[in-house]
Amino acid sequence: MNPDDWLADTRTSYDTVADSYADLTRHLLDESPEERAVLALFADLVRTRGAGPVADVGCGTGRITGHLRQLDVDVFGIDLSPGMLDVARRDHPGVRFDPGSMTDLALADGSVAGLIAWYSLIHIPDDEIGAVLAHFRRVLRPGGPLLLSFHVGDESRLKTEGYGGHPMKVYVHRRQHARMMGWLEEAGFAVETHRTLTSAESRLGGIILARRRP
């Protein structure tokens, strides 16, 4: 798969659905107490290590970015889709949102105290995951926490419609914990905890908390 093709399809798809996506997802954390607890733990870990900037990579419309800001985290968002970023800036004034791709993360080495990718790796093909995680490790400070969430499963499917019936063209990749943790170990992370849960966020969601090894 040509990386330019799938990135362009992903960008266009989320530009198309941005407003509907925001309307349909902005309430999900209100119905997901376990995810809120995980995000609170992540915020505590960042503060314990002396605080500093946190990157929400694949932030979409900024709902997780905004939640972390409410937890007194110095967080900023990065997303591929200009349309999603427009909504994020509208819904979360005063929060920084930058255009960018996790496949070529334009952040300085060791510049963030924590990094979160909340259901944003689900469109990354298997053969790109290693490079993405290498970027995550590069920009994180040694020992910095990484929080990932993803859909659990074994299949990949092409999503052609979503979020209010708008057309989309994105592959959704579901993965098992063992595979995700293997990729993290290879990329230089130490996995600290993981779990599977069902909530408003995902019918079968996975959460992994890891740290960047020195």
Beta strands, then each sheet from edge to edge (+ up, - down):
strand 1: 54-57
strand 2: 75-79
strand 3: 97-99
strand 4: 114-118
strand 5: 145-151
strand 6: 156-162
strand 7: 166-173
strand 8: 189-197
strand 9: 205-212
sheet 1: 3+ 2+ 1+ 4+ 5+ 9- 8+
sheet 2: 6+ 7-
end
